[in-house]
């Protein structure tokens, strides 16, 4: 009976934190939640992982049900990471409050305020179910997941304000959000990249005058490359085409993103061989769109074996396949001009449906 009573209390408190956040926040200063917060943070991490991963898979046109066992395993690991992260951030917040001696904040209050603020994430699988059952509702699922995350942020602000004075609560909110970005940077990136996959219009278009030259039909896509770039096929696995001038090369490489991989991790995967032994002194990444397709644009300027090298890669993911346009410039006199030349060629990339003249 006691166990049933504790379970009933726990269920009621979790529902109250989700449905009546203001009422729950007021109770933080007078109630002790203990291990209940640990379970809530664990469940929140599991829910967020299932929601994000399912949308990532659905954006590739795949069914999450085909990867259910891995999805659940990954979500459990994510739940543990969230639990540990909440504990570390809550402890840091408690130490700061204790060191200043201006506010009274117990460790239980600090942990419970953060953990129960995440409770809306427990229902994130609702978005996953919608996306898994009907890929056509991927946009709706994305909106639902976004609203759940915003609701969690609002709950965090309410909970911290309930246990801290307003100025201290505002500072604590900034510290907690920064802490999550530090300990869970990959998840923040996954949420951002998932948003781009669902709504490509979020990415600003790459605006540059397109290159003029020969049109090449490369495995169902069109690319226009200036006459000065000599075309060849080297027979390297995954490489669709190779172009070169006396001072630059362009490799067009196809790859298949790992099922749970987002666009940024695919870009890292494709750039790994290109950057082997390369030391960058300038390294930039932006997300933009080329002809309506989201692209991860990486620019790096540095050295390879003592020689000045500039790299620019455009990683383009469309559903379950991807391509990378990998530019390498040797001893460029003007790095920005070299990058602009790469952009002018890349902006001509578009699907051809298999039509059009093929390379000579």
Number of C-alpha atoms within 10 A of each C-alpha: 6 7 8 9 10 12 13 12 13 17 12 12 17 22 15 17 20 22 12 13 21 15 13 24 24 15 13 20 17 9 12 13 17 13 11 20 27 22 18 24 30 26 26 29 26 28 27 29 28 30 29 24 24 28 33 29 27 27 22 20 15 18 18 24 14 10 14 13 11 13 19 15 13 16 24 19 15 23 24 19 18 25 22 16 18 27 21 16 21 25 17 17 22 21 15 15 20 15 10 9 10 11 15 13 18 18 18 19 26 25 26 29 28 25 26 31 30 31 29 26 28 23 19 26 21 17 27 28 17 21 26 22 14 12 19 14 14 24 19 15 26 24 14 18 25 16 14 21 18 14 19 22 18 14 26 26 20 21 31 26 20 20 23 20 13 12 9 16 19 14 12 23 20 12 15 19 13 14 19 17 14 12 17 15 12 13 16 14 16 21 23 13 22 22 22 21 27 19 14 18 15 14 20 15 18 19 12 14 13 17 18 13 14 16 17 20 21 20 15 14 16 21 20 20 24 15 12 12 17 14 17 14 11 10 10 10 9 12 16 18 21 20 18 17 13 10 10 19 17 25 20 19 19 21 20 16 22 13 15 20 19 24 25 24 18 21 25 14 16 24 19 10 10 15 14 9 11 20 17 17 9 10 13 10 14 13 20 22 21 21 14 14 19 27 29 24 22 20 19 22 22 17 18 15 9 9 11 17 21 26 28 25 28 29 27 25 25 17 16 16 13 18 23 26 22 22 25 23 23 18 15 17 10 10 18 13 11 20 21 15 17 25 23 21 21 24 21 21 22 17 16 14 11 13 13 14 12 13 12 7
